[in-house]
Amino acid sequence: MCKQDSAKEQSNNSLEIGLYDDLAKALPSGVYRLRVFHDVSLIEDKWYGSKEVPYVVEFANDRFFEILHLDRSVFKVNPGIISDLIFEADKSDFAKANVEANLKIIPFVWEGRFLINDTIIWIHFKSIPRVLDNQDIIWTGTLDDITLRKQTEEEIKLKNAELQRLNADKDILMSILAHDLICPFNSILGYLELLTANLRHYDLDKIEEQITVVNHSAISAFHLLEDILLWARSQSGAIPFEPREFNLKLSFARVFDLLKPSADSKNISINIGDSEKTIVFADVDMLNTILRNLVSNAVKFTNSGGQIHVSAEKNLSNVTISVSDNGVGIAPEVIPKLFDMTKLYSTRGTSNEKGTGFGILLCKKFVEMHGGKIWVESELGKGCEVKFTLPVSPPLLCPE
C-alpha cells in the first residue's frame, strides 16, 4: 500500500471515530462501555462499593457524567464511585442484577435510586453483553434519568389509590342508605299507615305510643343522614378547617349542657375535669363535634347509675383529652374495627339506642386534621376510655 493510500485510510478512520464520538456526545442518554473481569464478575460483594470493583469503564459520553453529576477527573481516579452513589436500600438489588446478567450473559436492565448531593434521583440502566476471547465481558449500554417518570407514576398510583378509596366509601354509603335508612322509614310509614286507618278507633294512649315510635324512627333517620352528610363533607374537604387558640373549658361546658338531658334520662352523671387554664389550638366546631360524639357514645354504652369523666392533661406540645365511662366496655378484637371505614362497626346501647358507626370515624378524621392521634383503651364489662391529642399552639413556621 502506498503512503498516499495509507494516509487516506488513516484520515477516513479518524473521520469515522470523530463521527462516532460526535454522535455519542449528541445523544440525550448517557452512553457507556464497561469491561467486567470474568474472574470476579460473580462475586456479589464487589458490586456494593467503589473498592476493588469487578469492572472498568472504558468509555462514557458527556451526558453520562451530567446525569450522575460526576467530574471526569474524579471518575477517572475512582470509576467505582457509581456503586457508592447508589441508594443504600437499592445496592443489594443492583449487585444481584449484575451477578445474574454476567452469569447468564443476558441483557442488564435495572432501575434504582441514586443519592446525589443529598437528592434522590432515579436511574435506568440498559446494556447488552459481548464475551471476549479471555472471557471478560464488554457491556455497551445507556443510562437515563427517569426521576420525573417515577414521580409521575407515584402521583398516578396515589390518585388511583384515592379513587379506589372513594369508590369503596361510596359503596359503603350506598349500602348504609339502602339498609339503615330504609329501616326507620319503613317503621315511620308503617305506623303512619296504621294511624291513618285507625285514628278514629285508637284511644289516646295507643295514638301516643305509635307517635312516639314514629318520632324515634324519624330522629334515627335524621341522625343517620346528618352523620352521612358530615362524613361526606369531611372526605371532600368541604368543611372549613379554621384552628385558633381558645380555652378548652368552653368546649367542655358546651358538650356538658348539650348531653346532660340524655345522661339524666339514664341517671348517668357527667363529671367535667378542671380545664380553666387549658389552652388548645384547634378548630372549635370540629372539637365540639369530637367531644359530642365521644360523650354521646359514653352515655349510650353506660348503664343507669353510671358515671362519665371528661378530663384533659397538658404537656409542652399537646393536650391529651380523655372521655371515660364505667359502662359495658369493648372487646379487644372489636377496637380496631371502630376506626375501619370498610367495617363500619356499630352496636346498640344499653337502652337499645342505635348508632351508625360514623361518629367515631368523624372523630378520627377531625383529630388527624389537627395532627393529633386518637385511641381506645377498654376492657369488656369494665368500661371504656377514649383519648385523643390536640396541639397547644400553632405550628412553628420555618423561615424562608
Secondary structure by P-SEA (a helix, b strand, c coil): ccaaaaaaaaaaaaaaaaaaaaaaaacccccbbbbbcccccccccccccccccccccccccaaaaaaacccaaaaaaccccccccccccaaaaaaaaaaaaaaccccccbbbbbbcccbbbbbbbbbbbbbccccbbbbbbccccaaaaaaaaaaaaaaaaaaaaaaaaaaaaaaaaacaaaaaaaaaaaaaaaaaaccccccaaaaaaaaaaaaaaaaaaaaaaaaaaaaaaaaaccbbbbbbbbbaaaaaaaaaaacaaaaaaacbbbbbcccccccccccaaaaaaaaaaaaaaaaaaccccbbbbbbccccccbbbbbbbcccccccccccccccccccbbbbbcccccccccaaaaaaaaaaaaacbbbbbbbcccccbbbbbbbbccccccccc
